[in-house]
Amino acid sequence: MKKVLVVLCISLPMLSAFAQEIVGSRLTDAHVDVEGTKISMVPPKGFTKAVNFAGFQQDESGSSIMVLDLPGPFSEVSKGFTKEGLLTQGMTLIQLEEMTLNDLPAVLLTAEQDAYGNTYKKYILAFGNEKESILVNGTFIKDDPKLGEPIKTALLSVVYQSEKEIDPFDTVDFEINTNSTGFLFAKGMMNALIFNRDGKIPSQSDDQANFIVSKAFSEILTGDKEQFALNRIKQLPVAIEEIVSMEPIEIDGINGFEIVADGKDRKTGSLEKVYQVMLFTDNLYYILLASSKTDFDENIDLFKKIARTFKRK
């Protein structure tokens, strides 16, 4: 959904105070393809293919390099790159450098963020064209500075292959069936599949109905899954005004909660109906999230029908 995608974008500052550096020149034998993306890079020593996201991880240090593909031209995404925008994501900007990556405009950010009782340092490489924007996010505990340079070096080794064909359905470990619902596949990104009426991002349909299925990147730390599901729906750009219903649900042998809520667009104030299913497996979860601006009862019925076709591969 258009507004949900906004939550996935990280707002950062575009500055011109630094000389531009050219990075990501060519592929070498040391480069490794990041599955499900158009990115290849040389991962740091000791990093392995990530289990729950596109990128690499080092379990012993809790460090990671995550590749995020955002549906939007870099020229538009970069307009939101402000220090204040970074603060809304709980991050403090330390430095920003302009670069050129494979003939594309790029920026490299250094930031810090407090989470789970630790302070994390981040290197974020952002670049793109008029079709898509890419973020490569390297994260490590600030108190372990020896990881900083290897992660930064890995980011600067990125090679973007714009013509590479990616099958988004091969990059996720789940499937969903939208046959006979009027919903079309629109985009695959970040462990997620996005469906809407016209297969366009953003959708041009009258009801602006969207359906997103995704898998969590990391483990959850709460034992109260019902409260976790409630908190999650309240984090959307839709201002939730009333929880219409919340029921336990089981799909594909996974237990969770199904929520229907009334809300309003935070910017326009227009009414919006929101549907969310969270399915918990071990310490991870799948989330099925949908919304519409009109035809509420009909769309909620369709959302429920689609959700019940969910199954793991």
C-alpha positions in Angstrom: 0.0 0.0 0.0 1.2 3.5 -0.8 1.3 4.8 2.7 2.7 1.6 4.2 5.6 1.9 1.7 6.4 5.3 3.2 7.1 3.6 6.5 9.7 1.4 4.8 11.6 4.4 3.4 14.3 6.0 5.5 14.4 9.8 5.2 18.0 11.1 5.1 19.7 14.3 4.1 21.0 15.2 0.7 24.0 17.5 1.1 26.7 18.9 -1.2 29.4 19.6 1.2 31.6 16.6 0.3 33.5 15.9 -2.9 31.9 13.1 -4.9 33.6 9.6 -4.9 33.1 7.0 -7.7 32.4 3.5 -6.3 31.1 0.2 -7.5 33.1 0.0 -10.8 33.1 -3.7 -11.9 32.4 -7.3 -10.8 35.3 -9.4 -9.6 35.6 -13.1 -8.6 35.2 -12.0 -4.9 31.7 -10.5 -5.5 28.7 -12.4 -4.3 25.2 -11.9 -5.7 22.6 -10.8 -3.1 19.8 -13.2 -3.8 16.5 -11.5 -4.9 18.2 -8.2 -5.8 20.2 -6.6 -8.6 23.1 -6.1 -6.2 26.5 -7.9 -6.0 29.1 -7.1 -3.3 32.1 -8.4 -1.5 30.9 -9.3 2.0 33.1 -8.9 5.0 35.1 -11.9 6.2 33.0 -14.0 8.5 29.6 -12.8 7.1 27.2 -15.4 5.7 24.1 -15.2 3.6 21.2 -13.8 5.7 18.4 -16.1 6.6 15.4 -13.7 6.9 16.4 -10.8 4.6 18.4 -10.0 1.4 22.0 -9.5 2.5 24.6 -10.9 4.9 24.9 -11.4 8.6 27.4 -12.3 11.3 25.6 -14.0 14.1 28.3 -13.8 16.7 28.4 -10.0 16.6 24.8 -9.3 15.6 26.0 -7.3 12.6 24.2 -7.3 9.3 24.2 -5.8 5.8 20.6 -5.6 4.4 19.6 -4.6 0.9 16.3 -2.8 0.5 14.6 -2.1 -2.8 12.2 0.8 -2.7 9.5 1.5 -5.3 10.2 5.1 -6.3 12.6 7.2 -8.3 15.8 8.2 -6.4 15.1 11.9 -7.4 11.9 11.8 -5.4 13.1 9.6 -2.5 16.2 11.8 -2.0 14.0 14.9 -1.5 13.1 13.4 1.9 16.7 13.0 3.0 16.8 15.4 6.0 18.4 15.2 9.4 14.9 15.6 10.9 13.7 12.7 8.8 16.4 10.5 10.2 15.5 11.4 13.7 11.9 10.2 13.1 13.4 6.7 12.5 15.3 7.0 15.9 18.7 7.6 14.2 21.2 10.4 14.6 23.1 11.5 11.5 26.9 11.7 11.9 28.0 12.3 8.3 26.8 12.3 4.7 28.9 11.9 1.6 27.7 12.3 -2.0 29.0 9.6 -4.4 28.5 8.1 -7.9 27.7 4.4 -8.0 27.8 2.7 -11.5 27.0 6.1 -13.0 24.1 6.6 -10.6 23.8 9.4 -8.0 24.4 8.0 -4.5 24.9 9.0 -0.9 26.7 7.3 2.0 25.5 8.0 5.5 27.0 7.4 8.8 24.4 7.2 11.6 23.8 5.9 15.1 20.7 4.3 16.7 19.8 3.0 20.1 18.0 -0.4 20.2 17.7 -3.4 22.5 20.0 -1.8 25.1 22.8 -1.2 22.7 24.0 1.7 20.5 24.4 0.6 16.9 26.4 2.4 14.2 25.1 2.3 10.6 26.6 2.9 7.2 23.8 3.4 4.7 24.5 3.5 1.0 21.5 4.9 -1.0 21.3 5.2 -4.7 18.9 4.7 -7.6 17.4 5.8 -10.9 14.0 7.0 -12.1 12.5 3.5 -11.6 13.7 2.4 -8.2 15.8 3.3 -5.2 18.2 1.0 -3.3 19.4 1.2 0.3 22.2 -1.0 1.5 22.2 -0.8 5.3 25.2 -2.0 7.3 24.7 -2.2 11.0 27.0 -3.1 13.9 27.4 -2.5 17.6 29.2 0.8 18.2 31.3 -0.7 20.9 32.8 -3.1 18.3 34.5 -0.6 16.0 36.7 -3.2 14.3 33.7 -4.1 12.2 33.1 -0.6 10.9 35.8 -0.5 8.2 35.0 -4.0 6.8 31.3 -3.2 6.6 32.0 0.2 5.0 34.4 -1.4 2.5 31.7 -4.0 1.6 29.2 -1.3 0.9 31.6 0.6 -1.3 32.2 -2.7 -3.3 28.5 -2.8 -4.4 27.8 -3.3 -8.1 24.3 -2.6 -9.4 23.2 -4.6 -12.4 20.2 -2.6 -13.7 19.2 -5.0 -16.5 19.3 -8.1 -14.3 16.0 -9.9 -14.2 14.6 -10.8 -10.8 11.6 -13.1 -10.1 10.1 -11.6 -6.9 8.2 -14.9 -6.2 11.5 -16.8 -5.9 12.8 -14.4 -3.2 10.1 -15.2 -0.5 9.4 -18.4 1.4 5.6 -18.0 1.1 2.8 -17.7 -1.5 -0.6 -16.2 -1.8 -3.5 -16.6 -4.3 -5.4 -13.6 -5.6 -7.3 -15.4 -8.4 -10.9 -14.2 -8.8 -10.3 -11.3 -6.4 -9.4 -8.5 -8.9 -6.1 -8.0 -7.3 -2.9 -8.0 -9.4 0.7 -8.4 -8.5 2.4 -4.9 -8.4 5.8 -5.2 -6.8 8.2 -7.4 -4.8 10.4 -5.8 -2.2 12.2 -6.5 1.1 10.7 -10.0 1.8 7.3 -8.7 0.7 4.8 -9.0 -2.2 2.5 -6.2 -3.0 -0.9 -6.5 -4.8 -3.5 -4.0 -5.8 -6.2 -3.4 -8.4 -4.1 -2.2 -11.3 -0.6 -3.6 -10.7 0.9 -0.1 -10.5 2.9 1.6 -7.7 1.3 3.8 -6.6 -2.1 2.4 -7.5 -4.5 4.6 -9.5 -7.6 2.6 -8.6 -10.6 4.5 -7.1 -10.6 2.5 -3.9 -6.8 2.6 -3.5 -7.1 -1.0 -2.2 -3.7 -2.7 -1.5 -2.6 -6.0 0.0 0.9 -6.6 1.2 2.4 -9.9 2.5 5.8 -9.9 4.2 8.0 -11.8 6.6 9.8 -10.1 9.5 13.5 -9.4 9.1 14.4 -10.2 12.7 13.2 -12.0 15.8 10.6 -10.4 18.1 11.4 -10.0 21.8 7.9 -10.0 23.3 5.8 -12.9 24.8 2.6 -10.9 24.5 1.8 -11.5 20.8 -1.7 -10.1 21.0 -0.4 -6.8 22.3 2.4 -6.9 19.7 -0.2 -7.2 16.9 -2.1 -4.3 18.3 0.9 -2.1 18.6 2.0 -3.0 15.0 -1.3 -1.8 13.4 -1.0 1.5 15.3 2.4 2.3 13.8 0.9 2.8 10.3 0.6 6.2 8.6 -3.1 5.6 8.9 -4.3 7.1 12.2 -6.3 4.2 13.8 -9.5 5.5 15.4 -11.2 2.2 16.3 -10.4 -1.5 16.5 -13.5 -2.9 14.9 -12.6 -6.5 15.6 -9.7 -8.6 16.8 -9.9 -12.4 16.6 -7.5 -15.3 17.0 -6.8 -17.0 13.6 -4.9 -20.0 12.3 -3.6 -20.1 8.7 -1.3 -22.8 7.3 -0.9 -24.2 10.8 0.3 -20.9 12.2 -1.5 -19.1 14.9 -2.0 -15.4 15.1 -4.5 -12.5 15.2 -6.8 -10.9 12.6 -7.6 -7.2 13.1 -10.1 -5.0 11.3 -9.8 -1.3 12.1 -11.2 2.1 11.1 -8.8 5.0 10.5 -8.0 8.2 8.7 -5.2 9.2 6.4 -2.9 11.3 8.6 -2.3 13.8 5.8 -5.7 14.1 4.1 -8.1 13.0 6.8 -9.9 10.7 4.4 -11.5 7.6 5.9 -9.7 4.3 5.5 -10.4 0.7 6.5 -7.3 -1.3 7.6 -6.9 -5.1 7.7 -4.1 -6.9 9.4 -3.2 -10.5 10.1 0.0 -11.4 12.1 1.0 -15.1 12.1 3.7 -16.0 14.7 6.1 -18.9 14.1 8.9 -19.4 16.6 10.3 -15.9 17.2 9.4 -14.6 13.8 6.2 -13.5 12.2 4.4 -13.0 8.9 2.3 -9.9 8.4 -0.6 -9.6 5.9 -1.6 -5.9 5.7 -4.3 -4.3 3.5 -6.3 -1.1 3.3 -8.9 0.6 1.1 -10.5 4.0 0.9 -14.0 3.0 -0.4 -16.1 -0.2 -0.7 -15.1 -1.1 2.8 -17.3 -4.2 3.4 -16.6 -5.7 0.0 -12.9 -5.1 0.3 -12.6 -6.6 3.8 -14.3 -9.7 2.6 -11.8 -9.9 -0.3 -8.9 -9.3 2.1 -10.0 -12.2 4.3 -10.4 -14.4 1.3 -6.9 -13.6 0.1 -5.3 -14.0 3.6 -6.7 -17.5 4.0 -4.8 -18.6 0.9 -1.4 -17.8 2.6 1.0 -20.8 2.9 4.6 -21.3 3.3 6.6 -23.0 0.5 
